Amino acid sequence: MRTLLYVGNLVSCVTNADLIRLFERFGRIICAHVIRNLRTGRSKGFGYVEIETDGDAVAAIAALDGQDHAGRCLIVNEVIRHEEGSHPGGAGASSGSD
């Protein structure tokens, strides 16, 4: 099953291709996307990588989380996906006391 990873604390010059190169040694990368400011086009310092299998994601997290990349300490963790229509809490969540 595909796994989505959050990658934070990136330097502003990192590109989508750089993320792919950084993660491809752990498995097949479905896509990689550095989040950018719409007005300026500058990186916001984080991005997402979708990797093909859970095992590949675990290996990538173990190897890269906390590691230096271009002088910055990377933050790499799995994005928790919620089923459509479900809410982890907050507005719209049911208390079950209806």
C-alpha positions in Angstrom: 0.0 0.0 0.0 1.3 3.5 -0.8 2.5 5.6 2.1 2.6 9.4 2.2 5.5 10.9 4.0 5.9 14.5 5.4 9.4 15.9 4.9 10.1 19.0 6.9 12.9 21.5 7.6 14.0 21.6 3.9 16.2 24.4 2.6 14.5 26.7 0.2 16.4 25.5 -2.9 15.2 21.9 -2.6 13.1 20.8 -5.7 10.7 18.0 -6.4 13.5 16.2 -8.2 15.8 16.6 -5.2 13.2 14.8 -3.0 12.9 12.0 -5.5 16.7 11.5 -5.5 16.8 11.6 -1.7 14.1 8.9 -1.3 14.4 6.7 -4.3 17.1 4.5 -2.7 14.4 3.2 -0.3 11.8 2.2 -3.0 9.7 3.3 -5.9 8.6 6.9 -5.5 5.0 7.6 -6.8 5.4 11.4 -6.5 7.2 14.1 -4.6 6.1 17.7 -4.1 7.8 20.6 -2.3 5.1 23.0 -1.1 5.7 26.6 -2.4 4.3 30.0 -1.6 1.8 30.8 -4.4 2.8 34.5 -4.5 6.6 34.2 -4.4 7.2 30.7 -5.6 9.6 30.1 -2.7 9.6 26.8 -0.8 7.7 26.8 2.5 10.4 24.4 3.8 8.4 21.2 3.6 7.0 18.7 1.2 5.5 15.3 0.7 6.8 12.1 -0.8 4.5 9.2 -1.8 6.4 5.9 -1.7 5.1 2.6 -3.0 5.1 0.3 0.1 4.9 0.6 3.9 8.2 -1.2 4.3 10.0 1.3 2.1 8.4 4.1 4.0 9.6 2.7 7.4 13.1 2.3 6.0 13.1 5.9 4.6 11.9 7.3 8.0 14.5 5.3 9.9 17.3 6.4 7.7 16.4 10.1 7.1 14.5 11.4 10.1 16.9 13.6 12.1 19.7 13.4 9.4 21.5 16.4 8.1 20.5 17.5 4.6 22.2 20.7 3.2 22.9 21.9 6.7 19.4 21.3 8.1 18.1 18.4 10.3 15.3 16.7 8.3 12.0 15.8 9.8 10.4 12.7 8.1 7.3 11.0 9.3 4.2 9.3 8.0 1.1 11.3 7.2 -1.9 9.8 9.0 -4.8 9.6 6.6 -8.3 9.5 7.8 -11.2 7.8 6.0 -13.4 10.0 4.0 -16.1 11.4 6.1 -14.4 10.6 9.4 -13.1 13.3 11.7 -10.4 12.8 14.3 -12.0 15.4 16.5 -13.0 19.0 16.6 -15.8 20.6 14.6 -18.1 18.2 13.0 -17.1 15.2 15.1 -19.8 13.2 16.7 -19.7 12.7 20.5 -21.8 9.6 20.2 -24.5 10.9 22.5 -27.1 11.7 19.9 
